[in-house]
Amino acid sequence: MMRALLFGGCATLFLAHAPVLAQATAYERAVTARHAGQPAAAAQLFEEWLTAHSGDTDALVQYGYALLAIGRIDEAEQAFARVLTLAPEYADASQGLERVAQRRASAMEARRAFIQIEGALSKLKGGQNDWREFGIAASVPLNARTTIDARGTWYERFETRDTEFGVLASHRADDAVWLRLGGSFTPSAAFRPEHSLTAGIDFRIAKHTIGSFDTAYQQFPPQTVWSFRPGVTQYFGGGRYALAVHARAVAADGADILVGGSLQGDYFADSRSRIFAGFATGPETDLGEVRDTTSLYGGGEFPVTDSISLSGSIAQEWRAVGPDRTEGRVGFKVSL
């Protein structure tokens, strides 16, 4: 009888505390995952724990560091700030905010202002006059979230010349969304857009997967052209490799919609070195008219000094209408 009462009492005590023990085990698993180099799994477990324990400052700090490790900087900042609201003297939370500031400063350094000069020469088959381009572009980060790019490009096509000017604003709305808005104009345009508007968005689908959608309105001298370009970029090897797939649809006044696509691979040896190659097919508007083309291309960018980089590429293009061409392009970039 005594044994039965003792067993029943122990069972009742265990059942009364079972939910707490299970939750504590989840918290411990989250901490273990974070220290084992699995911050994404840790963040998910901490989120489950904090749903029922929103005021647990230790869990919030651990959660903040897990978020920081997977690049969710804004959310990490919110977690550390929440801790300091509950416990103003919590040193680990203050250090977490310092790391957030350092990460943002590093991001700003990676997006240093620069000026780039680029030229291109296209050899056309059939003995036709070469195409030439020369452009100057400048990029200025306004803050950790917003960058302004401006450019001016001189074009020569079959002894006809245009000079186009454009500006593009890029803004990081949060850790998972990036926005773009731009426009251009060409005084006395012969074949480039008289004016254009562009808009785009990048959004994080998964940790290493980015989706995108871009649209453009272009008013060429003979017609209005709309284009739409959805795509997905997948990163591999800790971000050193990328594979991007894009589709493109182009609609011009009174013409059928033409569609195409592209596939491009990139290798990033470091933050300033890049090699790329790709294949594209479908509509293009280089001469102000929508025409089907197919192209193979490749190139790269490489640092020469801490502030100077050189870039170059080569492309072979086959046209459904007009001469095929081979293009060589070189660039010179100075970071400020």
C-alpha positions as CSV (number, residue, x, y, z in Angstrom):
1,M,0.0,0.0,0.0
2,M,2.8,2.4,1.0
3,R,4.7,1.6,-2.3
4,A,1.5,2.3,-4.4
5,L,1.0,5.7,-2.6
6,L,4.7,6.6,-3.1
7,F,4.6,5.6,-6.8
8,G,1.3,7.5,-7.4
9,G,2.7,10.6,-5.7
10,C,5.9,10.6,-7.8
11,A,3.9,10.1,-11.0
12,T,1.6,13.0,-10.1
13,L,4.6,15.2,-9.5
14,F,6.3,14.2,-12.7
15,L,3.2,14.8,-14.8
16,A,2.7,18.2,-13.2
17,H,6.1,19.3,-14.3
18,A,6.4,17.4,-17.6
19,P,5.5,20.4,-19.8
20,V,8.2,22.6,-18.1
21,L,10.8,19.9,-18.5
22,A,9.9,19.4,-22.2
23,Q,10.2,23.2,-22.8
24,A,13.5,23.3,-20.9
25,T,14.8,20.5,-23.1
26,A,13.8,22.4,-26.2
27,Y,15.7,25.5,-24.9
28,E,18.8,23.3,-24.2
29,R,18.6,21.8,-27.6
30,A,18.5,25.3,-29.1
31,V,21.6,26.3,-27.2
32,T,23.4,23.1,-28.2
33,A,22.5,23.7,-31.9
34,R,23.8,27.2,-31.8
35,H,27.2,26.2,-30.3
36,A,27.4,23.3,-32.8
37,G,27.3,25.8,-35.6
38,Q,23.7,25.3,-36.6
39,P,22.3,28.8,-36.1
40,A,19.2,28.4,-38.4
41,A,18.0,25.4,-36.4
42,A,18.8,27.2,-33.1
43,A,16.8,30.2,-34.2
44,Q,13.8,28.1,-35.0
45,L,14.0,26.3,-31.6
46,F,14.4,29.6,-29.7
47,E,11.3,31.0,-31.5
48,E,9.3,28.1,-30.2
49,W,10.6,28.6,-26.7
50,L,10.0,32.4,-26.8
51,T,6.4,31.9,-27.9
52,A,5.7,30.8,-24.3
53,H,8.5,32.6,-22.6
54,S,8.7,36.1,-24.3
55,G,10.4,37.6,-21.3
56,D,13.3,35.1,-21.0
57,T,16.3,37.4,-21.4
58,D,18.8,34.5,-21.6
59,A,16.9,33.0,-24.5
60,L,16.5,36.4,-26.2
61,V,20.2,36.9,-26.1
62,Q,20.9,33.5,-27.5
63,Y,18.3,34.0,-30.2
64,G,19.8,37.4,-31.1
65,Y,23.2,35.8,-31.7
66,A,21.7,33.0,-33.8
67,L,19.9,35.5,-35.9
68,L,23.1,37.5,-36.4
69,A,24.9,34.3,-37.6
70,I,22.3,33.8,-40.4
71,G,22.3,37.4,-41.5
72,R,18.9,38.5,-40.1
73,I,20.5,41.6,-38.7
74,D,17.4,43.7,-38.1
75,E,15.7,40.9,-36.1
76,A,18.9,40.4,-34.1
77,E,18.9,44.1,-33.2
78,Q,15.3,43.9,-32.1
79,A,16.1,40.9,-29.8
80,F,19.1,42.5,-28.2
81,A,17.1,45.8,-27.7
82,R,14.2,43.8,-26.1
83,V,16.7,42.3,-23.6
84,L,18.0,45.7,-22.6
85,T,14.5,47.0,-22.1
86,L,13.9,44.1,-19.6
87,A,17.4,44.0,-18.2
88,P,19.4,47.3,-18.9
89,E,22.6,45.9,-17.4
90,Y,22.7,42.7,-19.5
91,A,26.3,43.0,-20.9
92,D,25.9,40.2,-23.5
93,A,22.9,42.1,-25.1
94,S,25.0,45.3,-25.2
95,Q,27.8,43.4,-26.9
96,G,25.2,42.0,-29.3
97,L,24.2,45.5,-30.4
98,E,27.9,46.4,-30.9
99,R,28.2,43.4,-33.2
100,V,25.1,44.5,-35.1
101,A,26.7,47.9,-35.6
102,Q,30.0,46.2,-36.8
103,R,28.1,44.0,-39.3
104,R,26.4,47.1,-40.7
105,A,29.7,49.0,-40.9
106,S,31.2,46.0,-42.7
107,A,28.3,46.0,-45.2
108,M,28.9,49.7,-45.8
109,E,32.6,49.1,-46.4
110,A,31.7,46.3,-48.9
111,R,29.5,48.9,-50.7
112,R,32.1,51.6,-50.9
113,A,31.4,54.5,-53.3
114,F,33.1,54.0,-56.7
115,I,33.5,55.4,-60.2
116,Q,33.7,53.0,-63.1
117,I,34.7,53.7,-66.7
118,E,33.8,51.1,-69.3
119,G,34.1,50.7,-73.0
120,A,32.8,48.1,-75.6
121,L,33.5,47.3,-79.2
122,S,31.3,45.0,-81.3
123,K,32.5,43.4,-84.6
124,L,29.6,42.8,-86.9
125,K,29.7,40.1,-89.6
126,G,29.1,41.1,-93.2
127,G,31.5,44.0,-93.3
128,Q,29.1,46.4,-91.5
129,N,30.4,49.3,-89.3
130,D,31.5,48.3,-85.8
131,W,29.4,49.3,-82.8
132,R,31.0,51.3,-80.0
133,E,30.1,52.2,-76.4
134,F,31.7,54.3,-73.7
135,G,30.3,54.9,-70.3
136,I,30.9,56.4,-66.9
137,A,29.0,55.3,-63.8
138,A,29.2,56.3,-60.1
139,S,27.8,54.5,-57.1
140,V,27.2,56.3,-53.8
141,P,25.9,54.5,-50.6
142,L,23.8,57.1,-48.8
143,N,23.6,54.9,-45.6
144,A,23.6,51.2,-44.7
145,R,20.4,50.6,-46.6
146,T,20.3,52.9,-49.6
147,T,22.6,53.3,-52.6
148,I,22.3,55.7,-55.6
149,D,23.8,54.8,-58.9
150,A,24.2,57.3,-61.8
151,R,25.5,56.7,-65.3
152,G,26.0,58.2,-68.7
153,T,26.7,56.1,-71.8
154,W,27.6,57.1,-75.4
155,Y,26.5,54.6,-78.1
156,E,27.4,54.4,-81.7
157,R,25.4,52.1,-84.0
158,F,25.9,52.1,-87.8
159,E,27.4,55.7,-87.5
160,T,24.3,56.9,-85.6
161,R,25.0,58.1,-82.0
162,D,23.0,58.5,-78.8
163,T,24.0,59.5,-75.3
164,E,21.8,58.1,-72.5
165,F,21.7,59.2,-68.8
166,G,20.2,57.1,-66.0
167,V,19.9,56.9,-62.3
168,L,19.0,53.9,-60.0
169,A,18.1,53.9,-56.3
170,S,18.5,50.6,-54.4
171,H,17.1,50.1,-50.9
172,R,17.3,47.2,-48.4
173,A,13.9,47.2,-46.8
174,D,14.9,44.5,-44.3
175,D,17.1,41.4,-44.2
176,A,14.9,39.6,-46.7
177,V,13.7,42.3,-49.2
178,W,15.6,44.7,-51.5
179,L,14.0,47.3,-53.7
180,R,15.1,49.1,-56.9
181,L,13.7,52.1,-58.7
182,G,15.3,53.9,-61.7
183,G,14.9,55.8,-64.8
184,S,16.8,57.1,-67.9
185,F,16.5,59.7,-70.7
186,T,18.2,60.2,-74.0
187,P,18.2,63.7,-75.5
188,S,17.2,63.7,-79.2
189,A,17.2,59.9,-79.2
190,A,17.7,58.0,-82.4
191,F,17.6,54.4,-81.2
192,R,18.0,54.5,-77.4
193,P,14.9,55.1,-75.2
194,E,13.7,58.7,-75.1
195,H,12.8,57.9,-71.5
196,S,12.4,54.8,-69.4
197,L,11.3,53.7,-65.9
198,T,12.4,50.5,-64.1
199,A,11.4,48.9,-60.9
200,G,12.6,45.7,-59.2
201,I,12.5,43.6,-56.1
202,D,14.7,40.9,-54.6
203,F,13.3,38.7,-51.8
204,R,14.8,35.9,-49.8
205,I,13.0,32.6,-50.4
206,A,15.3,30.5,-48.3
207,K,18.6,31.0,-46.6
208,H,20.6,30.6,-49.8
209,T,17.9,31.3,-52.4
210,I,16.9,34.8,-53.7
211,G,13.9,35.4,-55.9
212,S,13.6,38.5,-58.1
213,F,11.2,40.4,-60.3
214,D,12.1,43.4,-62.6
215,T,9.9,45.4,-64.9
216,A,10.7,48.2,-67.3
217,Y,8.8,50.7,-69.4
218,Q,10.8,52.1,-72.4
219,Q,9.6,54.8,-74.8
220,F,11.7,54.3,-78.0
221,P,11.4,56.7,-80.9
222,P,9.3,54.2,-83.0
223,Q,7.4,52.4,-80.2
224,T,6.7,51.7,-76.5
225,V,8.2,48.6,-75.0
226,W,7.3,46.8,-71.7
227,S,9.5,44.0,-70.3
228,F,9.2,41.7,-67.3
229,R,12.0,39.6,-65.9
230,P,11.4,37.1,-63.0
231,G,14.2,35.0,-61.7
232,V,15.8,32.9,-59.0
233,T,19.4,32.8,-57.8
234,Q,20.8,29.9,-55.7
235,Y,24.0,30.3,-53.8
236,F,26.3,27.4,-52.9
237,G,29.5,26.8,-51.0
238,G,29.0,29.5,-48.4
239,G,28.1,32.1,-51.1
240,R,31.2,31.5,-53.3
241,Y,29.1,30.1,-56.1
242,A,25.8,31.2,-57.6
243,L,23.5,29.9,-60.3
244,A,20.8,32.3,-61.7
245,V,17.9,31.5,-63.9
246,H,15.8,34.3,-65.4
247,A,12.8,34.4,-67.8
248,R,12.0,37.5,-69.9
249,A,8.9,38.7,-71.7
250,V,8.8,41.7,-73.9
251,A,5.7,43.4,-75.3
252,A,5.9,46.2,-77.9
253,D,3.2,48.3,-79.5
254,G,1.0,46.2,-81.9
255,A,3.4,43.2,-81.8
256,D,3.3,39.7,-80.3
257,I,4.8,39.1,-76.9
258,L,8.3,37.6,-77.2
259,V,9.7,35.4,-74.4
260,G,13.2,34.1,-73.6
261,G,15.5,33.3,-70.7
262,S,19.0,33.1,-69.4
263,L,21.2,30.9,-67.3
264,Q,24.3,32.3,-65.5
265,G,26.9,30.9,-63.2
266,D,29.2,33.0,-60.9
267,Y,32.3,32.2,-58.8
268,F,33.3,34.7,-56.1
269,A,36.9,34.1,-55.1
270,D,36.6,36.9,-52.5
271,S,34.5,40.1,-52.0
272,R,36.2,41.8,-55.0
273,S,36.9,39.0,-57.4
274,R,34.3,37.4,-59.7
275,I,34.2,35.1,-62.7
276,F,31.0,34.5,-64.6
277,A,29.6,32.8,-67.7
278,G,26.2,32.5,-69.2
279,F,23.8,31.7,-72.0
280,A,20.8,33.9,-73.0
281,T,18.1,33.6,-75.7
282,G,15.1,35.7,-76.5
283,P,14.1,39.3,-77.2
284,E,16.4,42.4,-76.9
285,T,15.9,46.1,-77.8
286,D,19.4,47.3,-78.4
287,L,18.4,49.1,-81.6
288,G,15.0,50.3,-80.3
289,E,13.3,47.3,-82.0
290,V,12.4,44.0,-80.4
291,R,14.4,41.2,-82.0
292,D,15.2,37.6,-81.1
293,T,18.8,36.9,-80.2
294,T,20.9,34.1,-78.7
295,S,24.2,34.7,-77.0
296,L,27.0,33.1,-75.1
297,Y,29.2,35.3,-72.8
298,G,31.7,35.2,-70.0
299,G,34.0,37.5,-68.1
300,G,35.2,38.6,-64.7
301,E,36.4,41.4,-62.3
302,F,39.7,41.3,-60.5
303,P,41.4,43.7,-58.0
304,V,44.7,45.4,-58.9
305,T,45.1,47.4,-55.7
306,D,43.0,48.0,-52.6
307,S,41.0,50.6,-54.5
308,I,41.3,49.7,-58.2
309,S,39.7,46.8,-60.1
310,L,39.7,45.8,-63.7
311,S,36.8,44.0,-65.5
312,G,36.4,42.4,-68.9
313,S,34.0,40.2,-70.8
314,I,33.4,38.7,-74.3
315,A,30.1,37.7,-75.9
316,Q,29.0,36.1,-79.1
317,E,25.5,37.0,-80.3
318,W,23.5,35.4,-83.1
319,R,20.5,37.5,-84.4
320,A,17.3,36.4,-86.0
321,V,17.3,39.6,-88.0
322,G,20.5,41.5,-88.8
323,P,24.2,40.7,-88.6
324,D,25.7,38.4,-85.9
325,R,28.3,40.2,-83.7
326,T,31.1,39.6,-81.3
327,E,31.5,42.0,-78.4
328,G,34.5,42.8,-76.2
329,R,34.1,44.9,-73.1
330,V,36.6,46.3,-70.6
331,G,36.2,48.3,-67.4
332,F,38.2,50.2,-64.9
333,K,36.8,50.8,-61.4
334,V,38.1,53.1,-58.6
335,S,36.7,52.7,-55.1
336,L,36.6,55.8,-53.0
